[in-house]
Amino acid sequence: MASQSNDHLPALKDYNAILENTLAPFATASRKLGGELPAMIDHVTRLFSAQQQFLRSALQNKKPTNDQQIQELIKPQSTEIEAICAYTNKNRKSPFFNHLSAISEGIPALGWILVSPTPAPHIKEMSDAAQFYANRVLKEFKEKDPTHVEWVKDWMKVLNDLHAYVKQHHTTGLTWGAHGSQHGSSAASAPPPPPPPPTSDLLSSTTHADDGQSRTELMNSINALGMGVTAHLKKVPDELKLHKNTQLREKLVDQPVERSNKCHASSSNTSSSAAATSTTGSPKLALEGNKWMVEYFSNRADLKISETNMKQTVYIYKCANCTIQIEGKVNSIVLDQCTKVGLQFTSVVSLVEFINCRSMKIQVIDRVPTIQIEKTDGCHVYLSKTSLDTEFITSKSSEMTVNVPFGDGEYKEHPIPEQFKTHLKAGKQLITVPNESAGV
């Protein structure tokens, strides 16, 4: 690697400033919060440090012509990114899971070094993905503990400052050998590399990959192409954006890909996000503390939870083609990455939440104050006569209906608007109403 003698260069001086003035306070805040965050922040700081060393070398030397050499140079970064993603998945039951997810969803931003010709928008996309989980932290701690609110601000500032830095110094992508002699690289005398292979097949396989495909297999195929694969990249379409597609989130974990060198490389559309329901784990229905865990069931119509109380929550994860019945009153129910699941429950104290689901049906026997639907395609709710005051909170979802009882066992269907129209009233106040052309 090149020495630190070129740290006076603006591109390195400003990157160092991010580490010292933005990342360092975030690391301090993370260690103060405790839990799983200190271990996570160790990975994050090592990743930024590895990128700092990489930039020193890249700006001083010519780009190696051998893909294997480039993979060796970025290996310290890809190793930490893999560790960050694995650590988040390992701690799904942690009270800090939303904090960890905010980091792991945003950390792919550091893959900007492989994005050309416009790396800054890539960072913005990853920042938007991180914001989803950051908002959950804000929602949970806004009234309870302001230190968590400050923690969110610190993390988003890290990503925003990185975005501003790349926009200023690397507008069209990282330029190797931008400073210093053009002979620093051991590969400088090597012959020009052959043209990179076409990426159309790769992108197609990423978009339409089967749920059961191993992410290791996918990433190995990408790694075999090496850095040259980025040469043909254009703007990534919505169906390849990670924060809109948890299927890709599960698959892209190991080495850097076209859009980023991390576990979450790109993102995908809301409609395909719910496809991340491969039931590859071991089925489980068990009470752990005060949380019922229902995981990885497929083609079951007899799942039932009956011994419940108001302090218990129910978490349903990656179930497909199932019917689940919950008797009694529980505190809350969350359905995460499920497909074609029918849920019937008696009563809920706080809310029922759908996240990244598809083709869901829910029947309320007694009451539920709030139903929240996020990144879900197809959610049909059947209310009881005692639950007509239920409130619905929806975002990035489609094909939602509320079925209200009338007569003898009949229901009237009401679609929830998906499109809205906004205008300024008197130049001062924003007014938003459902868009009638959307069929509502």
C-alpha positions in Angstrom: 0.0 0.0 0.0 1.1 3.6 -0.5 2.4 5.6 2.4 0.5 8.2 4.2 2.6 11.0 2.7 -0.2 11.8 0.3 -2.8 12.5 3.1 -2.4 16.2 2.3 -4.3 15.6 -1.0 -7.8 17.1 -0.8 -9.5 13.7 -1.6 -7.7 12.0 1.3 -7.8 15.0 3.6 -11.6 15.2 3.4 -12.0 11.5 3.8 -9.9 11.6 6.9 -12.1 14.4 8.2 -15.2 12.1 7.9 -13.4 9.5 10.0 -12.3 12.0 12.6 -15.3 14.4 12.8 -18.3 12.2 11.9 -17.5 8.5 12.3 -15.7 8.9 15.6 -18.7 10.6 17.4 -21.0 7.9 16.0 -18.7 5.2 17.3 -18.6 6.8 20.7 -22.4 7.0 20.8 -22.7 3.3 19.7 -20.4 2.1 22.5 -22.4 4.1 25.1 -25.7 2.5 24.0 -24.1 -0.9 24.6 -25.9 -4.2 23.7 -24.7 -5.5 20.4 -23.6 -2.1 19.1 -20.0 -2.0 20.4 -19.2 -5.2 18.5 -20.9 -3.8 15.4 -19.1 -0.5 15.5 -15.8 -2.3 15.7 -16.6 -3.8 12.3 -17.7 -0.4 10.9 -14.6 1.4 12.0 -12.4 -1.3 10.6 -14.3 -1.1 7.3 -13.8 2.7 7.0 -10.2 2.3 8.0 -9.7 -0.3 5.3 -11.3 2.0 2.7 -9.1 4.8 3.9 -6.0 2.6 3.2 -7.5 1.5 -0.1 -7.9 5.1 -1.3 -4.4 6.0 -0.4 -3.2 3.2 -2.7 -5.7 3.8 -5.4 -5.0 7.5 -5.8 -1.3 6.8 -5.8 -1.1 3.9 -8.2 -2.4 2.7 -11.5 -5.4 0.3 -11.5 -4.2 -3.3 -11.5 -5.0 -5.1 -14.7 -5.5 -8.4 -12.9 -8.9 -8.9 -11.4 -7.5 -11.2 -8.7 -5.2 -8.3 -7.6 -8.1 -6.0 -7.2 -10.0 -8.5 -5.2 -7.1 -8.8 -2.9 -7.0 -5.0 -2.4 -10.7 -4.8 -1.5 -10.7 -8.0 0.5 -10.3 -6.2 3.9 -13.4 -4.2 3.1 -15.6 -7.0 1.8 -14.6 -9.1 4.8 -15.9 -6.5 7.2 -19.1 -6.0 5.1 -19.8 -9.7 5.2 -19.2 -9.6 9.0 -21.6 -6.7 9.5 -24.4 -8.4 7.6 -23.9 -11.7 9.3 -23.8 -10.0 12.7 -27.2 -8.4 12.0 -28.8 -11.6 10.9 -27.4 -13.4 13.9 -29.0 -10.9 16.3 -32.5 -10.8 14.9 -34.0 -11.1 18.4 -31.9 -8.4 19.9 -33.7 -5.2 21.2 -31.1 -3.4 19.1 -32.0 -5.2 15.9 -33.4 -2.0 14.3 -30.1 -0.2 15.1 -28.1 -3.1 13.6 -30.3 -3.1 10.5 -30.0 0.6 10.0 -26.2 0.1 9.9 -26.2 -3.0 7.7 -28.7 -1.5 5.3 -26.6 1.6 4.9 -23.2 0.1 4.9 -23.3 -0.9 1.2 -22.8 2.8 0.5 -19.1 2.0 0.9 -19.3 0.1 -2.3 -19.2 3.4 -4.2 -15.5 2.6 -5.0 -16.7 0.1 -7.6 -19.6 2.2 -9.0 -19.1 4.1 -12.2 -19.9 6.6 -13.6 -22.1 8.0 -10.9 -21.3 6.7 -7.4 -23.0 9.4 -5.4 -26.6 8.3 -6.3 -25.6 4.8 -5.1 -24.8 6.2 -1.7 -28.1 8.1 -1.6 -30.0 4.9 -2.3 -28.3 3.1 0.5 -28.9 6.0 2.8 -32.6 5.8 2.0 -32.5 2.1 2.8 -30.9 2.8 6.2 -33.6 5.4 6.9 -36.3 2.8 6.9 -34.9 1.1 10.0 -33.6 4.4 11.5 -37.2 5.6 11.5 -38.1 2.5 13.5 -35.5 3.4 16.1 -36.9 7.0 16.2 -40.5 5.7 16.6 -39.5 3.4 19.5 -37.3 5.8 21.4 -38.4 9.3 20.5 -40.4 9.7 23.8 -38.3 7.3 25.9 -34.6 8.0 25.3 -33.2 11.0 23.3 -29.7 9.3 23.1 -31.1 6.9 20.6 -32.5 9.8 18.5 -29.0 11.4 18.5 -27.5 8.0 17.6 -29.8 7.9 14.5 -28.7 11.5 13.5 -25.1 10.6 13.9 -25.4 7.5 11.6 -27.3 9.4 8.9 -24.7 12.1 9.1 -22.0 9.6 8.4 -23.8 8.5 5.2 -24.7 12.1 4.2 -21.1 13.2 4.6 -19.8 10.3 2.6 -22.3 11.2 -0.1 -21.1 14.8 -0.2 -17.5 13.7 -0.2 -18.0 11.4 -3.2 -20.0 13.9 -5.0 -17.2 16.4 -4.6 -14.1 14.3 -5.2 -15.3 11.3 -7.2 -18.2 12.6 -9.3 -17.7 10.1 -12.1 -16.1 7.3 -10.0 -12.8 6.5 -8.4 -9.9 7.5 -10.6 -6.8 5.3 -10.1 -3.5 6.9 -10.1 -5.0 10.4 -9.9 -1.9 11.6 -7.9 1.7 10.5 -7.6 3.7 8.5 -10.1 1.8 6.3 -12.5 4.1 3.3 -11.8 3.3 2.5 -8.2 1.3 -0.5 -9.0 3.0 -3.9 -9.4 0.6 -4.5 -12.3 1.6 -1.3 -14.2 3.7 -3.2 -16.7 1.1 -5.8 -17.4 -0.7 -5.9 -20.7 -4.1 -4.3 -21.1 -7.0 -6.4 -19.7 -9.4 -8.2 -22.1 -12.8 -6.7 -22.5 -15.1 -7.5 -19.5 -17.8 -10.1 -20.1 -21.3 -8.8 -20.8 -23.4 -8.3 -17.7 -26.9 -8.8 -19.2 -27.1 -12.4 -18.1 -25.7 -11.6 -14.6 -28.3 -8.9 -14.0 -31.1 -11.0 -15.3 -30.2 -13.9 -13.0 -30.0 -11.5 -10.1 -33.5 -10.1 -10.8 -35.2 -13.5 -11.3 -33.2 -15.7 -9.1 -35.1 -18.5 -7.4 -35.7 -18.2 -3.7 -33.7 -21.3 -3.1 -30.6 -20.2 -4.9 -27.6 -20.0 -2.6 -26.2 -16.5 -2.1 -22.8 -18.0 -2.0 -23.3 -19.4 -5.4 -24.5 -16.1 -6.7 -21.6 -14.1 -5.2 -19.0 -16.6 -6.5 -20.3 -16.1 -10.0 -20.0 -12.3 -9.6 -16.5 -12.6 -8.1 -15.4 -14.7 -11.0 -16.1 -11.7 -13.2 -14.0 -9.4 -11.0 -13.9 -5.7 -11.2 -14.3 -5.6 -15.0 -18.0 -6.4 -14.5 -18.6 -2.7 -13.5 -17.5 -1.4 -16.9 -20.9 -1.9 -18.5 -23.1 -0.8 -15.7 -25.9 1.7 -16.2 -28.4 3.1 -13.8 -29.7 0.2 -11.7 -33.5 -0.2 -12.1 -35.9 -0.4 -9.1 -36.2 -4.2 -9.4 -32.5 -4.4 -8.4 -32.7 -2.1 -5.4 -32.1 -3.8 -2.0 -34.2 -1.7 0.3 -37.2 -2.6 -1.9 -36.3 -6.2 -2.4 -35.4 -8.5 0.6 -34.8 -11.4 -1.8 -31.7 -9.7 -3.0 -30.9 -8.8 0.6 -30.7 -12.5 1.4 -28.6 -13.4 -1.5 -26.0 -10.6 -2.0 -23.7 -11.1 1.0 -20.1 -11.9 0.2 -18.0 -9.9 -2.2 -18.6 -6.5 -3.9 -20.9 -6.6 -6.9 -21.6 -4.2 -9.7 -23.3 -1.6 -7.5 -21.5 -2.2 -4.2 -19.0 -4.3 -2.3 -21.3 -5.4 0.5 -24.0 -7.7 1.6 -26.9 -5.7 0.4 -25.5 -4.5 -2.9 -28.6 -3.3 -4.7 -32.4 -3.1 -4.1 -35.6 -4.1 -5.6 -39.2 -3.1 -6.1 -41.8 -3.4 -3.4 -43.7 -6.0 -5.3 -40.7 -8.4 -5.3 -39.6 -7.6 -1.8 -42.2 -10.0 -0.5 -40.6 -12.8 -2.5 -38.0 -13.3 0.2 -40.0 -16.1 1.7 -37.8 -19.1 1.0 -38.6 -21.4 3.9 -35.0 -22.7 4.2 -34.8 -22.8 8.0 -36.1 -25.3 10.5 -39.8 -24.8 11.2 -40.4 -23.6 14.8 -43.4 -22.7 16.9 -42.3 -21.9 20.4 -42.7 -19.4 23.2 -39.4 -17.7 24.0 -39.8 -15.5 27.0 -42.9 -13.4 26.1 -42.5 -13.8 22.4 -44.1 -16.5 20.3 -41.8 -17.5 17.4 -43.5 -18.9 14.3 -40.8 -19.5 11.6 -40.2 -21.3 8.3 -43.5 -23.1 8.0 -44.8 -24.1 4.6 -48.1 -25.6 3.4 -49.6 -25.8 6.9 -53.2 -25.0 7.7 -53.2 -26.2 11.3 -50.9 -23.7 13.1 -52.5 -22.5 16.3 -51.5 -20.5 19.4 -53.9 -20.8 22.2 -52.2 -20.2 25.6 -51.7 -16.4 25.4 -51.8 -13.3 27.6 -51.6 -9.5 27.1 -47.8 -9.4 27.7 -47.0 -11.7 24.8 -46.1 -10.8 21.3 -46.2 -13.0 18.2 -43.5 -12.9 15.5 -44.2 -14.8 12.3 -41.2 -15.1 9.9 -40.9 -16.5 6.4 -43.9 -18.7 6.4 -45.7 -19.6 3.1 -49.1 -21.1 2.2 -50.1 -21.3 5.9 -53.1 -20.6 8.1 -52.4 -19.4 11.6 -54.9 -19.0 14.4 -54.1 -17.0 17.5 -56.6 -17.3 20.4 -56.9 -14.9 23.3 -55.5 -11.4 23.7 -51.8 -10.7 22.8 -49.8 -7.4 22.8 -48.8 -7.4 19.1 -48.4 -9.5 16.0 -45.7 -9.0 13.4 -45.6 -10.9 10.0 -42.2 -10.6 8.3 -41.4 -11.8 4.8 -44.4 -14.1 4.5 -46.3 -15.2 1.4 -49.9 -16.4 1.2 -50.5 -16.6 4.9 -54.0 -16.4 6.4 -54.1 -15.0 9.9 -57.1 -15.2 12.3 -56.7 -13.7 15.8 -59.0 -12.7 18.6 -57.7 -9.5 20.0 -54.5 -7.4 20.0 -53.6 -4.6 22.5 -51.3 -2.5 20.2 -50.9 -3.4 16.6 -50.6 -6.0 13.8 -47.8 -5.3 11.4 -47.0 -6.6 7.9 -43.5 -6.2 6.6 -42.3 -7.4 3.2 -45.2 -9.7 2.7 -47.3 -10.9 -0.2 -50.9 -12.1 -0.7 -52.0 -11.9 2.9 -55.4 -12.3 4.5 -56.2 -11.3 8.1 -59.5 -11.7 10.0 -60.1 -9.9 13.3 -62.5 -11.7 15.7 -62.7 -8.9 18.3 -60.4 -5.8 18.3 -57.2 -4.4 17.1 -56.3 -0.6 17.4 -53.8 -0.4 14.5 -52.8 -2.4 11.5 -49.6 -1.3 9.9 -48.7 -2.4 6.3 -45.2 -1.8 4.9 -43.7 -2.9 1.7 -46.4 -5.5 1.1 -48.3 -6.5 -2.0 -51.7 -7.9 -1.4 -53.2 -7.5 2.1 -56.9 -8.1 2.6 -58.3 -7.3 6.1 -61.6 -8.6 7.4 -62.8 -6.6 10.3 -65.4 -7.6 13.0 -68.3 -5.4 14.0 -66.3 -4.5 17.2 -63.2 -3.4 15.3 -64.6 -0.8 13.0 -62.5 1.9 14.7 -59.2 0.2 13.6 -56.6 2.6 12.1 -54.5 1.7 9.1 -50.9 2.9 8.5 -49.6 2.0 5.1 -46.4 2.7 3.1 -44.9 1.4 -0.1 -47.6 -1.2 -0.4 -50.2 -2.2 -3.0 -53.5 -4.2 -3.4 -54.8 -3.5 0.1 -58.4 -3.8 1.0 -60.5 -3.5 4.1 -63.6 -5.7 4.3 -66.4 -4.4 6.6 -69.2 -6.7 7.8 -72.8 -5.9 7.0 -75.9 -8.0 7.0 -75.6 -11.7 7.8 -72.1 -12.9 7.2 -71.5 -10.6 4.3 -68.7 -8.1 3.8 -68.3 -4.9 1.8 -64.8 -4.3 0.3 -63.1 -0.9 0.5 -59.7 -0.5 -1.3 -57.0 1.5 0.5 -55.6 4.2 -1.7 -52.2 3.6 -3.2 -51.8 6.9 -5.1 -52.3 10.4 -3.8 -52.5 13.9 -5.2 -50.9 16.8 -3.4 -51.2 20.6 -4.0 -50.4 23.8 -2.2 -53.4 25.7 -0.7 -52.9 29.5 -0.8 -49.3 28.9 -1.4 -48.8 27.9 2.3 -50.3 24.5 3.2 -49.9 21.1 1.5 -53.1 19.3 0.9 -53.0 15.6 0.1 -56.0 13.5 -1.1 -56.4 10.1 -2.7 -56.0 10.2 -6.5 -59.3 9.3 -8.0 -57.8 8.0 -11.1 -56.2 5.2 -9.0 -59.5 3.6 -8.7 -60.5 4.8 -5.2 
